[in-house]
């Protein structure tokens, strides 16, 4: 699992990717995740984002989103109201497709407390 958008150098199709969460003072969480593939080889990209809450010492999924495009890059941006007194993070699964081949990375954002 890679953190903070770090991509290992042997990636064939994924050039860059990241996942991030921000929470406003009113408790509105904004989730953003993206993937950028190599434009000369990638024909489709997909981003799945799983918003997780730390409760009783365990990370629990509270909302998931998914978006895909027939493009070498895809960005997912969503927002949701969250409860006070917990920490949150996003686990993004990003995939780049080149013909019948594909490559997937899992990226975990930093933790944000609210």
LOMAR-324032 format. One record per atom (N, C-alpha, C): residue in three letters; chain; atom name; x, y, z. Coordinates in steps of 0.05 Angstrom, whole numbers, plus 5000, padded with zeros to 4 digits. Example, Ala and Ser with C-alpha at 12.3 -4.5 7.8 and 13.67 -1.06 7.14 Angstrom:
LOMAR-324032
ala, A, N, 5264, 4886, 5156
ala, A, CA, 5246, 4910, 5156
ala, A, C, 5264, 4934, 5156
ser, A, N, 5257, 4955, 5142
ser, A, CA, 5273, 4979, 5143
ser, A, C, 5258, 5001, 5157
***
This chain:
LOMAR-324032
unk, A, N, 5017, 4976, 5000
unk, A, CA, 5000, 5000, 5000
unk, A, C, 5018, 5025, 5000
unk, A, N, 5012, 5042, 4981
unk, A, CA, 5028, 5067, 4979
unk, A, C, 5013, 5089, 4993
unk, A, N, 5028, 5107, 5005
unk, A, CA, 5016, 5129, 5020
unk, A, C, 5023, 5156, 5007
unk, A, N, 5005, 5175, 5010
unk, A, CA, 5010, 5203, 5001
unk, A, C, 5016, 5204, 4971
unk, A, N, 5003, 5187, 4956
unk, A, CA, 5006, 5189, 4927
unk, A, C, 5032, 5179, 4916
unk, A, N, 5048, 5166, 4932
unk, A, CA, 5074, 5157, 4923
unk, A, C, 5070, 5133, 4904
unk, A, N, 5081, 5135, 4880
unk, A, CA, 5079, 5115, 4860
unk, A, C, 5106, 5102, 4856
unk, A, N, 5107, 5075, 4857
unk, A, CA, 5132, 5061, 4853
unk, A, C, 5142, 5064, 4824
unk, A, N, 5168, 5064, 4820
unk, A, CA, 5179, 5071, 4794
unk, A, C, 5173, 5050, 4772
unk, A, N, 5165, 5026, 4779
unk, A, CA, 5161, 5006, 4759
unk, A, C, 5133, 5007, 4746
unk, A, N, 5117, 5027, 4752
unk, A, CA, 5090, 5029, 4742
unk, A, C, 5091, 5031, 4711
unk, A, N, 5076, 5014, 4698
unk, A, CA, 5075, 5014, 4669
unk, A, C, 5056, 5033, 4657
unk, A, N, 5033, 5036, 4670
unk, A, CA, 5011, 5053, 4659
unk, A, C, 5003, 5077, 4676
unk, A, N, 5008, 5075, 4702
unk, A, CA, 5001, 5097, 4720
unk, A, C, 5025, 5116, 4724
unk, A, N, 5021, 5141, 4715
unk, A, CA, 5042, 5161, 4718
unk, A, C, 5040, 5175, 4745
unk, A, N, 5016, 5180, 4755
unk, A, CA, 5013, 5194, 4780
unk, A, C, 4985, 5188, 4791
unk, A, N, 4983, 5189, 4817
unk, A, CA, 4957, 5185, 4831
unk, A, C, 4959, 5196, 4859
unk, A, N, 4935, 5203, 4870
unk, A, CA, 4935, 5213, 4897
unk, A, C, 4907, 5211, 4909
unk, A, N, 4906, 5213, 4935
unk, A, CA, 4880, 5213, 4949
unk, A, C, 4883, 5232, 4973
unk, A, N, 4861, 5247, 4977
unk, A, CA, 4862, 5268, 4998
unk, A, C, 4835, 5272, 5010
unk, A, N, 4834, 5280, 5035
unk, A, CA, 4809, 5287, 5048
unk, A, C, 4813, 5312, 5064
unk, A, N, 4793, 5330, 5063
unk, A, CA, 4793, 5354, 5079
unk, A, C, 4766, 5356, 5092
unk, A, N, 4765, 5366, 5117
unk, A, CA, 4740, 5369, 5132
unk, A, C, 4738, 5398, 5141
unk, A, N, 4715, 5410, 5134
unk, A, CA, 4710, 5438, 5142
unk, A, C, 4703, 5440, 5171
unk, A, N, 4702, 5464, 5181
unk, A, CA, 4695, 5468, 5209
unk, A, C, 4666, 5459, 5215
unk, A, N, 4649, 5458, 5195
unk, A, CA, 4622, 5449, 5198
unk, A, C, 4618, 5419, 5195
unk, A, N, 4640, 5405, 5189
unk, A, CA, 4639, 5376, 5186
unk, A, C, 4634, 5366, 5158
unk, A, N, 4637, 5383, 5139
unk, A, CA, 4634, 5374, 5111
unk, A, C, 4660, 5363, 5101
unk, A, N, 4661, 5337, 5095
unk, A, CA, 4685, 5325, 5085
unk, A, C, 4686, 5325, 5055
unk, A, N, 4708, 5334, 5044
unk, A, CA, 4712, 5334, 5015
unk, A, C, 4733, 5313, 5008
unk, A, N, 4725, 5294, 4992
unk, A, CA, 4743, 5272, 4984
unk, A, C, 4752, 5277, 4955
unk, A, N, 4778, 5275, 4950
unk, A, CA, 4788, 5278, 4923
unk, A, C, 4808, 5256, 4918
unk, A, N, 4806, 5243, 4895
unk, A, CA, 4825, 5223, 4887
unk, A, C, 4827, 5224, 4857
unk, A, N, 4851, 5219, 4847
unk, A, CA, 4855, 5220, 4818
unk, A, C, 4876, 5200, 4809
unk, A, N, 4875, 5194, 4784
unk, A, CA, 4896, 5178, 4771
unk, A, C, 4902, 5190, 4744
unk, A, N, 4928, 5191, 4738
unk, A, CA, 4937, 5200, 4712
unk, A, C, 4954, 5178, 4700
unk, A, N, 4945, 5169, 4677
unk, A, CA, 4961, 5148, 4663
unk, A, C, 4979, 5161, 4642
unk, A, N, 4995, 5145, 4630
unk, A, CA, 5012, 5154, 4608
unk, A, C, 4995, 5157, 4584
unk, A, N, 4994, 5182, 4573
unk, A, CA, 4974, 5188, 4552
unk, A, C, 4978, 5173, 4526
unk, A, N, 5003, 5163, 4522
unk, A, CA, 5008, 5149, 4497
unk, A, C, 5000, 5120, 4497
unk, A, N, 4993, 5110, 4521
unk, A, CA, 4986, 5081, 4523
unk, A, C, 4959, 5076, 4537
unk, A, N, 4951, 5094, 4554
unk, A, CA, 4927, 5089, 4571
unk, A, C, 4902, 5100, 4556
unk, A, N, 4881, 5082, 4555
unk, A, CA, 4856, 5089, 4541
unk, A, C, 4833, 5093, 4560
unk, A, N, 4835, 5083, 4585
unk, A, CA, 4813, 5085, 4604
unk, A, C, 4825, 5085, 4632
unk, A, N, 4812, 5100, 4650
unk, A, CA, 4821, 5101, 4678
unk, A, C, 4797, 5100, 4696
unk, A, N, 4802, 5090, 4720
unk, A, CA, 4780, 5087, 4740
unk, A, C, 4790, 5094, 4767
unk, A, N, 4773, 5107, 4783
unk, A, CA, 4780, 5114, 4811
unk, A, C, 4757, 5105, 4829
unk, A, N, 4764, 5090, 4849
unk, A, CA, 4745, 5082, 4870
unk, A, C, 4756, 5093, 4896
unk, A, N, 4739, 5107, 4911
unk, A, CA, 4747, 5119, 4936
unk, A, C, 4729, 5109, 4958
unk, A, N, 4742, 5101, 4980
unk, A, CA, 4729, 5090, 5003
unk, A, C, 4735, 5108, 5027
unk, A, N, 4714, 5122, 5036
unk, A, CA, 4717, 5139, 5060
unk, A, C, 4714, 5121, 5085
unk, A, N, 4734, 5123, 5102
unk, A, CA, 4734, 5106, 5126
unk, A, C, 4736, 5123, 5152
unk, A, N, 4723, 5113, 5172
unk, A, CA, 4722, 5126, 5198
unk, A, C, 4735, 5107, 5219
unk, A, N, 4752, 5119, 5236
unk, A, CA, 4765, 5104, 5257
unk, A, C, 4747, 5103, 5281
unk, A, N, 4736, 5080, 5287
unk, A, CA, 4717, 5076, 5309
unk, A, C, 4724, 5052, 5325
unk, A, N, 4728, 5056, 5351
unk, A, CA, 4735, 5034, 5369
unk, A, C, 4761, 5020, 5360
unk, A, N, 4779, 5036, 5349
unk, A, CA, 4805, 5026, 5341
unk, A, C, 4806, 5012, 5315
unk, A, N, 4784, 5013, 5300
unk, A, CA, 4783, 4999, 5274
unk, A, C, 4773, 5018, 5252
unk, A, N, 4785, 5016, 5229
unk, A, CA, 4776, 5032, 5206
unk, A, C, 4752, 5018, 5194
unk, A, N, 4730, 5034, 5191
unk, A, CA, 4705, 5023, 5180
unk, A, C, 4696, 5040, 5157
unk, A, N, 4689, 5027, 5135
unk, A, CA, 4679, 5041, 5111
unk, A, C, 4652, 5053, 5116
unk, A, N, 4649, 5079, 5110
unk, A, CA, 4623, 5092, 5113
unk, A, C, 4611, 5102, 5087
unk, A, N, 4627, 5104, 5066
unk, A, CA, 4617, 5112, 5040
unk, A, C, 4638, 5106, 5018
unk, A, N, 4628, 5096, 4996
unk, A, CA, 4646, 5091, 4973
unk, A, C, 4635, 5104, 4948
unk, A, N, 4653, 5113, 4931
unk, A, CA, 4646, 5124, 4905
unk, A, C, 4664, 5112, 4884
unk, A, N, 4654, 5114, 4859
unk, A, CA, 4670, 5104, 4837
unk, A, C, 4664, 5120, 4812
unk, A, N, 4685, 5125, 4796
unk, A, CA, 4681, 5139, 4771
unk, A, C, 4702, 5128, 4751
unk, A, N, 4694, 5126, 4726
unk, A, CA, 4713, 5117, 4705
unk, A, C, 4708, 5134, 4680
unk, A, N, 4729, 5137, 4665
unk, A, CA, 4728, 5152, 4640
unk, A, C, 4744, 5139, 4618
unk, A, N, 4736, 5142, 4594
unk, A, CA, 4752, 5133, 4571
unk, A, C, 4772, 5155, 4565
unk, A, N, 4791, 5158, 4583
unk, A, CA, 4811, 5178, 4582
unk, A, C, 4835, 5168, 4597
unk, A, N, 4858, 5181, 4593
unk, A, CA, 4882, 5173, 4608
unk, A, C, 4883, 5185, 4636
unk, A, N, 4862, 5201, 4643
unk, A, CA, 4861, 5211, 4670
unk, A, C, 4833, 5213, 4680
unk, A, N, 4829, 5209, 4706
unk, A, CA, 4803, 5211, 4719
unk, A, C, 4806, 5223, 4746
unk, A, N, 4788, 5241, 4753
unk, A, CA, 4787, 5253, 4780
unk, A, C, 4760, 5249, 4792
unk, A, N, 4761, 5242, 4817
unk, A, CA, 4736, 5238, 4833
unk, A, C, 4736, 5259, 4855
unk, A, N, 4715, 5274, 4857
unk, A, CA, 4711, 5294, 4879
unk, A, C, 4683, 5290, 4890
unk, A, N, 4681, 5285, 4915
unk, A, CA, 4655, 5281, 4928
unk, A, C, 4656, 5294, 4956
unk, A, N, 4632, 5300, 4966
unk, A, CA, 4631, 5311, 4994
unk, A, C, 4608, 5298, 5009
unk, A, N, 4612, 5297, 5035
unk, A, CA, 4593, 5284, 5053
unk, A, C, 4596, 5296, 5081
unk, A, N, 4574, 5297, 5096
unk, A, CA, 4575, 5306, 5123
unk, A, C, 4585, 5283, 5141
unk, A, N, 4604, 5290, 5159
unk, A, CA, 4614, 5269, 5177
unk, A, C, 4609, 5277, 5206
unk, A, N, 4612, 5257, 5223
unk, A, CA, 4607, 5261, 5252
unk, A, C, 4632, 5271, 5266
unk, A, N, 4627, 5287, 5287
unk, A, CA, 4649, 5297, 5303
unk, A, C, 4660, 5276, 5322
unk, A, N, 4686, 5279, 5328
unk, A, CA, 4698, 5262, 5348
unk, A, C, 4712, 5237, 5337
unk, A, N, 4716, 5237, 5311
unk, A, CA, 4729, 5214, 5298
unk, A, C, 4751, 5223, 5279
unk, A, N, 4768, 5204, 5271
unk, A, CA, 4787, 5208, 5250
unk, A, C, 4777, 5195, 5225
unk, A, N, 4785, 5206, 5202
unk, A, CA, 4777, 5197, 5176
unk, A, C, 4800, 5195, 5157
unk, A, N, 4797, 5177, 5138
unk, A, CA, 4817, 5175, 5117
unk, A, C, 4803, 5165, 5091
unk, A, N, 4817, 5166, 5069
unk, A, CA, 4807, 5156, 5044
unk, A, C, 4826, 5135, 5033
unk, A, N, 4815, 5112, 5025
unk, A, CA, 4831, 5092, 5011
unk, A, C, 4821, 5091, 4983
unk, A, N, 4839, 5098, 4964
unk, A, CA, 4831, 5100, 4936
unk, A, C, 4844, 5077, 4921
unk, A, N, 4828, 5064, 4905
unk, A, CA, 4838, 5043, 4886
unk, A, C, 4836, 5054, 4858
unk, A, N, 4859, 5058, 4846
unk, A, CA, 4859, 5071, 4819
unk, A, C, 4870, 5050, 4799
unk, A, N, 4858, 5051, 4775
unk, A, CA, 4865, 5032, 4754
unk, A, C, 4868, 5046, 4728
unk, A, N, 4889, 5038, 4713
unk, A, CA, 4894, 5048, 4686
unk, A, C, 4893, 5025, 4667
unk, A, N, 4879, 5028, 4645
unk, A, CA, 4876, 5007, 4625
unk, A, C, 4890, 5014, 4599
unk, A, N, 4903, 4993, 4588
unk, A, CA, 4915, 4996, 4562
unk, A, C, 4908, 4971, 4546
unk, A, N, 4887, 4974, 4529
unk, A, CA, 4877, 4951, 4515
unk, A, C, 4865, 4931, 4535
unk, A, N, 4874, 4906, 4534
unk, A, CA, 4865, 4886, 4552
unk, A, C, 4880, 4885, 4578
unk, A, N, 4902, 4900, 4579
unk, A, CA, 4919, 4901, 4604
unk, A, C, 4910, 4923, 4622
unk, A, N, 4916, 4920, 4648
unk, A, CA, 4909, 4941, 4667
unk, A, C, 4929, 4940, 4690
unk, A, N, 4929, 4962, 4704
unk, A, CA, 4947, 4965, 4727
unk, A, C, 4932, 4979, 4749
unk, A, N, 4935, 4969, 4774
unk, A, CA, 4920, 4980, 4796
unk, A, C, 4939, 4987, 4819
unk, A, N, 4932, 5009, 4832
unk, A, CA, 4947, 5017, 4856
unk, A, C, 4926, 5025, 4878
unk, A, N, 4934, 5019, 4903
unk, A, CA, 4917, 5027, 4926
unk, A, C, 4933, 5049, 4941
unk, A, N, 4919, 5071, 4945
unk, A, CA, 4932, 5094, 4958
unk, A, C, 4916, 5102, 4982
unk, A, N, 4929, 5106, 5004
unk, A, CA, 4916, 5114, 5029
unk, A, C, 4923, 5143, 5036
unk, A, N, 4903, 5159, 5040
unk, A, CA, 4908, 5187, 5047
unk, A, C, 4918, 5189, 5076
unk, A, N, 4925, 5213, 5083
unk, A, CA, 4931, 5218, 5111
unk, A, C, 4906, 5219, 5127
unk, A, N, 4909, 5216, 5154
unk, A, CA, 4885, 5217, 5172
unk, A, C, 4878, 5246, 5179
unk, A, N, 4852, 5251, 5180
unk, A, CA, 4843, 5277, 5188
unk, A, C, 4823, 5274, 5211
unk, A, N, 4827, 5288, 5233
unk, A, CA, 4809, 5286, 5256
unk, A, C, 4789, 5309, 5255
unk, A, N, 4766, 5303, 5265
unk, A, CA, 4745, 5324, 5266
unk, A, C, 4730, 5322, 5293
***
